[in-house]
Amino acid sequence: MTVRRAGGAALGFVGGSVLAGLLVGVGVTPVLAVAGVGTTSAIGVFDSLPEYIEIGDLPQRNEIWAYRGGAPVHLADVWAQNRQALPLDRISDHLEHAAVDGEDKRFFETGGVDATSMVRSLVSVVAAGAAGGSGGSTITMQLVRNIKIQRASELPTAQEREAGYEEASERSAQRKLAEMKLAIGLAKQYSKREILAAYLNIAYFGDQTYGVQAASQHYYGKDAADLTPAEAASLIAIVQWPERRDLSTPSHDADNVARRDVILRSMHDQGHLTRAELAEALASRPADSVHLTPPEQGCEAVTRGAEFFCQYAVQVAAELPQLGPTPERREDAWRTGGYRIQTTLDLDLNGQQKALLDRYDPNTEARFALGATLDTVEAGTGRVLTMTQNTDYDRSAHAPATATSLNYATDEAYGGSKGFQVGSTYKMFTLLQWLAAGRSPDAVVDGTRQGRSTWTQCGRTVDAFWNPKNDSPGQSGPYTVRAATAQSVNAAYASMAAQLDLCDIRDVASSLGVHPATGGELPANPAAVLGTTSIAPLTMAAAYAAVANGGVYCAPVVVDQVTGPDDEQLGGQSRTCRRAVSTTVAATAFAVMQGAFHGGTASGGQTPDGATLFGKTGTTDDADQIWLVGGTSRAVTAYWQGNTDGGTSNLRHHANAEGTYAGTRAAVWRQAQTAVNAALPAG
């Protein structure tokens, strides 16, 4: 809680110089004496208190947005407290009148403290002792208490939060005096409209709902600007006793209506309701208008298939420097909320890809733990257009077998997944280094399986026996590099790696953003050139997108724009692009890798639009992980499917509704990329 001492400054409408006379004159002194607080002591307590408390920024929703049909659309709300702060001009006049007429009729006349109400409140508190006492607090004093409770809720430990709450809500004359002084300070620093707006936005309305807008939406399914007099009075009735008067259950209706009717009659007495309007409002019952709408919190509530992208984007957004210079400041800013995050997600493409996974990689597969994901990255920007997987999203401890919270597309730090062996999709990095070393794609290499013991590693000769097998027994003899790439001949690529430095192959992969999903550096051993490292699908998509982009790598980004609580545009996620390989090397690799779709291992993947495609398949030794990564010069799609629990079920031997899992790889990727090409035509 931010407070300021004013050391003897005037106390506004109730000045420190007249406090003693006020306490004596209105008969508070005897009451305080009963409580053991003499007049002099009361004045001393009053003078020792901080004079000013800031309204500050109230925690409210952060909004996550995506695109549909090329236009921004709301995707999800995430919050620490379900609140959407509104200015008074977006709040119903009925709500304003209900609050003032029902809680503090002299609100616009007093300076934060009403002397008559103050005495009544102090007398009640002292007489009741620990048992409580009646209210009597002005709206400004209630705001002070709510601010202190709000600040307590933001303390770092449960013990501190509990102690802060007890201090803010204890029934004592000292607390009332503190509220009075801080209320006077608020009245000096803020206008009446600012105080009333803060009160309506900070108040707790039960059922985990804060502020009039969230309460209106939750209980009535409408905005705070559209409430009737009866609805407005029912909401304000909740504030004094949320546990008994909120509208979450019919069992609270009687208590709510009793207080609501008092407020309605007060609104009539103050000239804010006609006799006919009062009669109509009194005749209504909560059941006539309550339409309980559960708040849709978090990424579980988004469009099906977008949950994993949403959760990833939330994690990324909360770390953006726009939110603050330090992790602590960013955490505070995100918890306070009010940000609008425009992400890169294309819901149309994402939905189409989710439908493909539902069809070809169903989460109901019971023979083994099947996972699958499709991820599309725009070349030249790194914008992540899609991220969907075959499972449902569920963060609970008892998620069904069809659901998980693990994001198969991302690194462990952002989704819990440890990545998957990428198989022959890793061969692209050996090809790039082969070309960078000045070697020809039409050079002939030996594709016959043979053991090798001598390799070059970081300029040194090392001994490491390795004898990789080819995927097909018929693969042997001489191959051009171009043909070996199209047919994915392991022994030919082992021959190429033997003529290069293993560290150079590793380094070209690293320059394209490739890294183990669990962190750390890529290995530089012989087996690594055939994809034994576990890497996230998003990482592979971004690396291939660099080749599509002429050798310039752009790190994946998921946030286009951040709009702050004050509606100021703060910019999007920083785009980090760098040249990784030369234009010539990238163009040659792009041409060589077109062979996969023309008689190669990705045959059947050519899109019907005739677009020029490049790419590479990947299959682990046991065919327990299956890949196809590729695309056009505009966008790249990575398709992975495989075992998620460490099992080795062979996807070539397990059938899905259309064939075998491995056998439908090209068909799934083709349909996904066809839609991508329509959105981003490359010719």
N, C-alpha and C positions, 0 to 999 in steps of 0.2 A: 504494500500500500504506500503510495507516495504522499507524504505529508510535508507541510511547511510550518515552522514556528514563526509567529509574527511579533513576538516580544513586546507586548504592551500596545499593539495596534488596536484601533477601535473595533468593536465587535459588531458593527453593522447596526441593524435595527434594535438589537438589545445590547447596549454598550456595557463594557466591563465596569465603568464607573457607576452604573446604576444597578448592577446585579444584586448588591446587598439589599438595596431598597426594594427591588422587585421580589426577592426571595421572602423578605419580611412582609412586604405589603400584601402579597397574595397568599400569605399563610403557609409558605413552604417550610419556613424555618422550624416550626415544631415537628413537622413530619420528618424532616431530615434528622432532627435531634433524636427522634425515636430510633432511627436507623443508625445512630452513632455518628452522624455527620453534622457538625455544627455549621452555623452560617459562615464563620471565618474559614473553617475547613472546606466548606463547599466552594467558597470563592477561591481558595488556594488550589483545590482540585481543578476548578474551571480554568484558572489562569495557567496551570501547568500543562494543560492539554494542547495538542497541536490544533491550530486554527483552521487548517485548510486540507481538504482531501480532493484529489483529482477524480473526475468522472472516468477519465481514461478510455481506452478502447475495450469494448466488451467482446468476449469470445463469441464468434458467430461462424456460420458455415463457410467452408471453402468449396467453390464450385469447380467441377471438372467438366470440360466441354470437348466435343469431338466434331467431326464433319459428317454430314449426310447430304448427298446431292450437291456437294461442293459448298454447302452453307454450314455455319457453326450451329451445333445443337447441343443442348444440355445432356450430360452423360451421368453425372453423379454428384452428390453432396457428401462431404466428409467434415466432421466437426468434433470438437471436444465437448461443446454444448450446443444443443439444437436451438439456434437462434439466428434470426435474420434482422439486423438492426434497420429501422426505418426512420426517416424524418417525419415530423408531425404532419406535414402536408400529404403523407401517404397513409395516415392513420385516420380512421373514422372519427368524425366529430362526436359521435355517440360514445366512443371509447374515452375521449378526452373528458367529456362531461361526466361520464360514469366515474372516472377516477377522481376528479376534483370534487364533484358533488357528494360522492360516496365516502371519500377518504379524508378530504381536507377542504371544506367549503371556503375557507378564508385564504386559500393557497395564493391567490393573486394579490392579496392585501398585506400579508405578513412577510417578514424578512427571514423566512426559513423556520421560525419558531413561533408558535401561537401560545401566548402566555396562559390563556385559559386552559387549553389542551395540555400544556406543559404541567400545570399544577395537578390537573386530574390524573395525568399519567404518573407523576411522581408519587402522589398520594396512594394510587392504586398499587404501584410497585412496592412501596415501603410497607403498606398494609398487608399485602399478600406474601411478602418475603420471597423465599425460593419458589413458592408455588406459582408465581407469575404475576398477574395483574392485567388490567385492561390495557388497550392500545393507547390512543391519545397522541400518537406520533403523527407529525405532519408528513406530507408527501416527501418533503426535502429530508426530513429525519429518516423516513423509511428508505430513501435512496442511499443515505449514508450507511445504514445498516447493510443494505444489499451490496454496496460496493465493498464493504469490509468482508462480508461473507464470500463475495466473488474472489477477492484477493486471497482469502484463506484457502479457497479451492485450488489455487494455482501454486501453493507451496509445495516443495519437492517431496516431502515424506508424508506418509499417512498420519504419523504422530503430530507433525506440525500442522497439517490440515485440520485435524480434529481439535487441537488446541486453539487454532485461529478461529474456527467456527464457534467454539464455546465462548471465546472472548467477545466475538461479534454479536452473539445472540443471548448472552446471559441476562437475567432479569435482576437489575440492580439500579439504584439511584445514580451510581457513578457512571454506568454505561449510558443512562439517559442524559446525564450532563454532558458526556462526551459527544453524543449524537447532536445535542443542541448546539454546542459550539461549532462542530464541523458543519452542521446545517447552516448556521449563520455564515460561515466561510463560503459555503457553496452559493448561497444567495448573493453574496458580494461578487463572486467571480463569474457566475453564469446567469443568463437570462432565465425568466420563468419558463419560456418555451423549451429551452435547452434542458432544464431540470425535468420538466414533464416528459419530454421525449426520452431522456435517460431512464426515468422511472419506468415508463411503459416498456422499454427495451430490455431492462435488466431483470425485471420481476420474474419470479418463478411461478409457473402456472400448473405445476404438477405433471406427473407422467413423463418426466425427463424433458420437459418443454420449457423454454425460456423466451421471454419477450412476447409481445402481443401478436406479431406476425406469425411466428411458429405456432403459437397457441391457436390462432384463428384457423390456420391451415390444418392443424392436428384435430381440433374438435369440430370444426364446421366445414372443412374442405374449401375454404374461401380466404381471400386476403383480408387483412385488418381494415382496409378501406371500405369494405362492403358489408360490415356487420349491422344488424338491426339493433334498436335500443335494448331489447331483451337479451340478445346475444352478447352485446357489449357489457351489460350489467352482470351477466353470468360470469364472464371472464374476470371482471374486476372483483367479483365476489370470491373468487378462488384465492386471491393473493393473501388474505389474512390467514387462511387455513387450508393449504393445498391438499393435505392428507385426507381431509374430510369433504372438501368442496369441489375438487377437480371433476371434470366431466368424463372421466375414463370408464366409469361404471354407473349404472342406474342407482345403485345403493347410495350414491352421494347426492342424488338429485334433491332430496328434501332439504338437506343442509344448504345446498347451493341456492335453491329457490328462496329460502327464508332470508338469506343475506341479499340476494338479488333484488327482492321486492323492496327491501329497505333502500337500496340504491336507486331503484326506479322512482320511488316516491320522492326521494331527495332531488332527483333530476327534474321531476315535475315542480317541486317547491321552488327550485331555482330558475324556473322558467324555460327549461330545456326540453320539456315534453308537454304537449297539450293534454287535456283531460282524456281525449279519445285515444291518443297514442299511449298514454299510461294504462288505460283500460285494456287495450289490445295486448300490451306487453305483459301485464299481470296475468292475463288469461292464458298466455302461452306456457308451454312446459318444455324442459330441455329435450325430451324425446322428439318434439316436433321439428327440431332443427339440428340436433347433434348428428353428425356423420363422421364418426371416428375414423381418421385416416392415419394409419401407422406411418411414422416418418421413415423415409427410405434413406438409411444411413449407409454410406460406404459403398465399396465396389461390389458387394454381394447383390446389390439392388439394380445393377446396370443391365443393359441389353445383353441377352445371353451370348456368350462368346467373347465379350469385351472385358470380362472381369479381370483377366490376368494382365492385359495391357493397362487397365485402370489402376490396379495396385502398383504396377511398375511405375506408372506416371506419377502417382502420388508420392512414392518414395523419391523419385528424381526431383519433383517440384519442391518438396520439403527441404532439399539440400541446395537449392539455387541461391547464388549470391545476392539476387534481388531481395531476398528476405532478410539479409543481414550479413555483417562482416565475419561473424563467428558462428560456430555450430550452436552455441547457446542462444544467441540472438535469433538465429533462424528457427530454432525450435520454439521459442517464445512467439515469434511472429506467426508461425503456422498454427500454433495452438490458439492464438487470438483470432486468427481467421480473417474472413472477408476478402480472400483472394479469388480471382477467377483465373483458372488455368485452361488455356486453349491448347489442347494437345494436337498431335499430328494424325490421330487415328481416323481412318476412312471407314465409317461404319458399314457402308455398302459393300466394299471389298471384304471387310472382316467378316460380315455376315455370310457372304458367299463361301468364304473359306471354311467357316465353322460348319456350314451345311455339308461341305465335302468331307470333313473329318467325321461328322456324325454318320455319314453314309459308308465311308470306306474304313474308318478306324473307330468303331463304336466303343464307347466307354463301358459297354456291357460285356465285352470280351472276358470270358471267365477262365479260359485255359492258361493264360499267363497275364502278367501286368503290362498291358499295352499302353504306351504313350505315343502321342503324335502332336506335331505342331507345324503350323505354316506361318511364316514371317516374311513380310515384304518390306524392302528398304529402297527408298528413292535414290538413284545414283546422282551424285553431284551435290546433294544436300545432307544425306544421312537420315532424312526424315523416315521414321518408322510408320508405315502406312497400315500394316496389319500385324497382329500378334494374337493368335488364337490356338487353342489346343483341344484335344478330344475329350478331356475330362471336364466335369463341372467344377465350380469353384466353391470351396468350403474350408473355412479356417477353424472349424470346431475340432475339439479333441476326438470326437467320435464320427468323423466324416465317413460316409459310405464308400464302398470300393469304387464307385463310379466318380468319386470326387476327390480333390486334393487342394491344398494351398500352394503346392510346389509349382513354380512357373518354369516349365521345361525350356523356355526360349532364352532365359537370361542366366547371368552368372549367379553363383551361390549367394553372393552378398545381396542380391536384389530379388531373389525368389526361392532360395533354398535348394535349387537343383545343382548338382555337381557336374552337369554337362554330360556329353556322350561321346564315345569314340567316333571320330568323323570319317574313318576309312579313307577311301580313295579321293574324297573331295579335297584332301590335303595335298594331293599330287600337283595341284595348281601352283603351289609355292616352289616345288622343284622345277616345274616348267618355267616359271618366271625367272628363277635364278639361272637356269640353262640358257635362256634367251639373253639375260643380262650379261652373261659371260661371253656373249658373242657367238654362241653356237646356233646351228640352223635347226628349224623345226623339221626339216627334211633329212637331217642326219640319221644314219641307221645305227640302231643299238640292238643288243642281244636280248631277246625276250625269252630265252630258255632258262628254266629254273637252275640255279647253281649257287652253291655256298660261297660267300666271300668273307675274308677275315681282315682285310686291310682297308682302312678308310682315312680320309683327311678330316680332321676335326680342329677347327680354329687354328689352321696352319700347321698342325702336327699330325704325324702318322700314328694311328691308333689301331690296336688289334681288337676286333669284336666280330666273332663269327655270326653270320646271319644268312639264312637260306629261305627266303620267302617263297611261298607257292603262288602260282597263278590261280585266278578264280575258276578258269576252265582248263581241263587237262589238255585240250587241243592247242593251247597257246604256247608256242615255242618258236625258235628261229628268229631271223632278223625282222625288225620293225622300224619304220621311220618313227620319229618322235610324234609326228602328227597322228599316225595310225595307232601307236601305242597309247596315246591319250584317248582317242575315240573308243578303243577297245578296252581301256583300263588294264593294261598288262603290267602286273606287279613286277615281274623279273626285269622288264625293260626299264622301269623306273628305278629299280635297284641299280641297274647298270648306269643310268644317268647320274644317280646320287654318288656312285663310286668315282665318277669323274669330276665331281664338284666338292666343295667344302661343306660339310654338314652344318657348320655354324652359319654359313652364308644362306643356306636354305631356311634355317631357323630365323635368321635376321630379316629376310624378306617377308616371312610370315608375320613377324612382329611389327614390321613397318606398315603392314596392312591391318594393324589393330588386333591381331590374333594373340590369344593368351589362354591359358587353362581356365576353365570356369571356376575353379577353386582359388585362383590367384597364383602368383609366382611367375616364373619364366618358363618358356617352352623348352623342352629337351632338345638336344642336338645329337641324338643317337641314330643309328641306321633305321631301326624300326619306326621311328617317328615320321619318316617320310611317307609311310603308308597309313598315317592317321591313327596312331595308337593313343594319342592324347585326347582327353575328354574336354570338349569345347562346347560352348553354348551355340545353338542355332542362330541367334541374332548376330553373334560375332562372325560366323561364317558368311551370313548374308551381307554384312557390311564389307567384309573383305572382298567378296566377289563383286560388289557394287563399285569398288575402287577400280577394278579392271574395266568394268563397263564405263567408268568415268575417265578413261584415258590414263589411268595410273595414279589419279589423285584420290587419296583415301579421306573420307569424311566419317568421323565417329557418329554412331547412332544418336539421334535426338528425338525426343518425344514431346517437347513443349515448344509450341510456336510463339506464344505470347502469355505474359503474366500481367494481369490487371490488378492493381492494389486496391485496398479497402476504400481509398478516396477516388477510385475510378481512373487513376493515372496508369498509363501503359508503361510497364517496366522492362519490356523486351522479353525475348524468349530464351530458350536454352542456348548457350554459346555454341556456335558451330565451329568445330575444329577440323579443318581440312588441311591436308599436307600432301605433297608429292611423295609417293612411295616408290614407284618405278617409272621409268621413262615412258613417254607417249608411244614410242616405237615398240618397246617391249610389251606394253599393255595391249596395243593394237594387234600385235602378232599373236599374243596369247588368246585374245578374243577370237581371232580367226581360227586358230588351232582347235579351240574348245567348241567350235560349232559342229565339229565332227561327231560329238556325242549324240546329236539329234539326227544325224544323217548316216544311218547304218551302225551307229555306236551303241553304247550301253543305255542311252536315253531315247532310243528309237520308240516312237509312239508319243513322244513329248512335244513334237512340233505343233505349235498353235495353228489353228485353221486360218488365221489372218495373214500367214506367210511372213510374219516378222522374223528378222534375223536374230537367232537365239544362240547363246553360248552357255556352257554349263558343264557340270561333272556329277556323276553318280558316285556314291560311296556305299560299300558293304563290308562289314566286319567279317572276320574269319568264320564265325559261326552264324553269320547272317542274322544276328540278334539286334543289330542297329542298321537301319537302311536310310540312305540320304539321296536327295537330288537338289543341287543348288545351281541356280542359273537364272538367266533372264535376258533382257534387252539392254540397249544403251541407256534406257530411261529408268529401269527398276529391276531389282533382283528378288527372287523368291526362294527361300530355303524351306525344304520339306524334309522333316525327320520323322521317323517312326521307329519304335523299338521297345525293348524291355526296360522297365523303369526300376526294377527291384534287384538288379544284379543277375537275374536269370539269363539263360542262353537259349530261349525258345527260338527256333529257326523260323524267320518270317517267310521263308520260301516254302515252308511245309504247312503253314497254317492258312486256312482259307478264310476270306471274308465274303461278303455278299456278292462281290463282283469277280472273284478269282482268288489269288493268294495276296497276302499283304505286300510282299515284295513285287509280285507281278503287276500290281495296279499302281505302282509308284509313278510311272510316267503319266498314266491317265489322270491321277489326282493332280500332279504338278501342272499338266497341260491345261486342265480346266481352271485352276487357280490363276495361272499366268495369262490365260486368255482374257479374263476379266481385268487383270492389271493392265494388259496392253490396250484394252478399250479405254481405260481411264487415262493412261499415259502412252499414247501411240508413239512408236519409235520408227515405223516404216520398215 
